[in-house]
Amino acid sequence: MGRSSQEKAGENRQRILDAAARLFRTHGIDGVSIADVMRDCGLTVGGFYKHFTSKDDLAAQAVSGVFDQATASWQKVFDGADERKQSRVGTLVPQYLGNRRAERRCPLLAFAPHAAQGAADSDAALAYTAGAGRLFNQFLEDTRARGGDDAQAMVLFAAMVGYRVLEQAAGKTDWMRALEAAVNEKAASFDSAAPPYR
């Protein structure tokens, strides 16, 4: 295979991964077929198996890639908060709660149904567990670096993600607005118990 053919194969593989990630986030992994992904990126279904061994292989790589993007996105929020000498967690939580675009849905939410319903040892479920653990530890990292309370950070993480799960199902009711305000208030006051930023 010549250099240009290798480059083209790499580009096609990335197109498939990008389309899969977007469609899986929007419709769920189980709601999207290989044919849907290939049609979305303008390639034939037959070409799929040149790049991936199965849908689970594709899903695992897409899930892992989306968690990588989320990790980078959270780090960008943290870096911006550092530049402004603001709370990392207090900056991240409102942004997280306000993200309602399906194609940008947090992978914790987007892929949880598939990971929960599928085989626990499938490649996609393993990629979910690894990615979720990375985001969880990234959230706690700042608190630990400043000698803060891990338990409070864990509760806030659970509240942040739990709110988004409930919002997806229940919508923007009055009680959901009250819950969002409570989570944001907790995030805003979260740093008062921890040592200041350096």
Secondary structure as the mmCIF struct_conf table of DSSP 4:
data_model
#
loop_
_struct_conf.conf_type_id
_struct_conf.id
_struct_conf.beg_label_comp_id
_struct_conf.beg_label_asym_id
_struct_conf.beg_label_seq_id
_struct_conf.end_label_comp_id
_struct_conf.end_label_asym_id
_struct_conf.end_label_seq_id
HELX_RH_AL_P HELX_RH_AL_P1 ARG A 3 HIS A 27
HELX_RH_3T_P HELX_RH_3T_P1 ILE A 29 GLY A 31
HELX_RH_AL_P HELX_RH_AL_P2 ILE A 34 ASP A 40
TURN_TY1_P TURN_TY1_P1 CYS A 41 GLY A 42
HELX_RH_3T_P HELX_RH_3T_P2 VAL A 45 LYS A 50
TURN_TY1_P TURN_TY1_P2 HIS A 51 HIS A 51
BEND BEND1 THR A 53 SER A 54
HELX_RH_AL_P HELX_RH_AL_P3 LYS A 55 GLU A 83
TURN_TY1_P TURN_TY1_P3 ARG A 84 LYS A 85
HELX_RH_AL_P HELX_RH_AL_P4 ARG A 88 GLY A 98
HELX_RH_3T_P HELX_RH_3T_P3 ALA A 102 ARG A 104
HELX_RH_AL_P HELX_RH_AL_P5 PRO A 107 ALA A 110
BEND BEND2 PHE A 111 PHE A 111
HELX_RH_AL_P HELX_RH_AL_P6 ALA A 112 GLN A 117
BEND BEND3 GLY A 118 GLY A 118
TURN_TY1_P TURN_TY1_P4 ALA A 120 ASP A 121
BEND BEND4 SER A 122 SER A 122
HELX_RH_AL_P HELX_RH_AL_P7 ASP A 123 ALA A 145
TURN_TY1_P TURN_TY1_P5 ARG A 146 GLY A 147
HELX_RH_AL_P HELX_RH_AL_P8 ASP A 150 ALA A 170
BEND BEND5 LYS A 172 LYS A 172
HELX_RH_AL_P HELX_RH_AL_P9 ASP A 174 SER A 189
HELX_RH_3T_P HELX_RH_3T_P4 PHE A 190 ALA A 193
BEND BEND6 ALA A 194 ALA A 194
HELX_LH_PP_P HELX_LH_PP_P1 PRO A 195 TYR A 197
#
